[in-house]
Amino acid sequence: MFGMIPFFLFSGCGDLEPEMQDTRSVVLKMDFNQRSSSRSSQTPQDDDVNSHKTHLILALNLKELDSQPALKELSINYRNYDSITARKLMNPLDKTVFLEIPINTQMKIFAFLFKKDYTIPQLKEMDVDVPEAPEVGYYGQLTTVSGVQSQTFSIDANTNILSLGITLKSAGTDIGEDDPGFPPDITIPTMLLPYIEQVFAVTFPTSNSTPNYTFASTKAGSISYGGSCYSATIIATIGNNTIVFNALIDGYYDDCTIKVTDSDGNESNTLTIPPFTVDTTVQYTPAPTVTFSPANGAIGVDISGNITITFSEAVRNSINNTELTDSNIDSHITLKYNDASGSNINFDATINTDKKVITINPTSNLFYSQAVYLAIGATLEDYADNPITAANATFTTAMDPSLEAYYPFNGNANDESGNS
C-alpha cells in the first residue's frame, strides 16, 4: 500500500553562511495525495491514514550517518533511529511540523504513522512487549524532490520553499533491499505543483470598489481569475502577493477564485475568495476615539475598581479583521505600574457585545499611592478600516487610609500674622 505526501518547507528568518554549517528552522507542511500502481495495489485511504493520531517525522543528516550506514535505509523499526536528533511529531490536524535543518547538507526524511496518541518519550521508552506498545501503521520516506525521483534533498541560505514527496507504505508489507521506496510502475505525481493560500481576506463589508486581497504562493507563475473578480495583476511571485481587484459595482461577491500556473504549465489548487460585500454608499467615518476611565492624570483612584476603555464606535482586530472577544482582547492592552517600562499588572479584560467598551479587572487590588500606566496599541479599527490611534493614560491610586492622620485646627484661618 502506497501513498504520496507533498511536503512544503518554508525557510526561517535570516540568511546563514553555508560554510558554517548553520541550520534553519523550517516548517514542513504536507497534504495527502494518493496514487495507485498499475499492479492494482491499493493505496492508503484518506480516512485510514487520517485516523492515525501520531505522525513521527525524522530528518536524517547523511553526513552525520557516515559511521552508521545502516540508518540511511528505511526500516519499519523506528527505534533504530533513536540517535537521530532532528525528530518531531507532526500535528495531524494542520499537517505541520517544525524542524531545525542544516543548510547545504544532504538530508533524508522518514515518516512513521501510529494509530494512537503518543509522545516522543513514549515512542522511545515504552516496552515493545507490552500490549499498549506503539505499533507502526504506515511508514515511508522521501521519494521526489522538485518532481524528480530522489531520496535526498538539501536547502541553502537562499531557499524559500522546497517541495518534497513522501511515499507511504502499509506496515503490512516490507520494503525490500532493492525497493527504492516506490514500485517502478507507480506514476509519481509532480510534487512541485504551485500551492496557494489566503493571507488577508477582503474587508467585509468594504466601501472600496477596488478592494485588496492577499494570498501566498509556493511558486511564481501566471494568475487566472474566476467568477466576478479580475485584476490587472497577472503574475504571482513566491511568497505573499497583494492584488487589487478591478472596479466592482455595489453588491455581494461569493464566486471569486484565483489560480496560479507555473512556467511548466502546472496548475495550483483553486483558491476561493471568501464572500464579501461592496457598498460604496457607506459614508466615511472618522477613526474611533478612545476614552479612558480613570482619566489621564486622575488621582485618588480606588484600588479595587475596574478600569474601562471606551470607543466612539464598534472596533475589531485590525491585523486580520477578526472579531474581538473576551479571549483575545487582553493582548491589545498594556497595564503596568509607573510607566511603559514598569512592572506588569496581571488582569483579565472583557469586551461588551457592542464592541465599544473594554472592561479591565486587575486580578488583585492595585497598590496604594501608585502610578498606573494603561495603554492600547493601534491594533484595533472600526468596520470601515479606520484604525484607532495608539493611546495611553496614567492615573494614581488612593493613599492607604491607615496612614492618613487627622489633626484638629483651632486657629483663625484668616490670621496671617505668623507669615510676617
Buried (B, 14 or more C-beta within 10 A) or exposed (E): BBBBBBBBBBBBEEEBEBEEEBBBEBBBBBEBBBBBBEEEBEBBEEEBBBEBBBBBBBBBBBEBBEEEEEBEBBBBEBEBBEEBEBBBBBEBEEBBBBBEBBBBBBBBBBBBBBBEEBEEEBBEEBEEEEEEEBEBBBBBBBBBBEBEEBBBBBBBBEBEBBBBBBBBBBBEEEBEEEEBBBBEEBEBBBBBBBBBEBBBBBBBBBBBBEBBBEBBBBBBBEBBBBEBBBBEBEEBEBEEBEBEBEEBEEEEBEEBBBBBBBEEEBEBEEBBBEEBBBEEEBEEBEBBEBEBBBEEEBEEBEBEBEBBBBBBBBBBBBEEBEEBEEEEBBEBBBBBBEEEEBEEBEBEBBBEEEBBBBBBEBEEEBEBBBBBBBBBBEBBBBBBBBBBEEBBBBBBBBEEEEEEEEEEEEEEEEEEEEEE
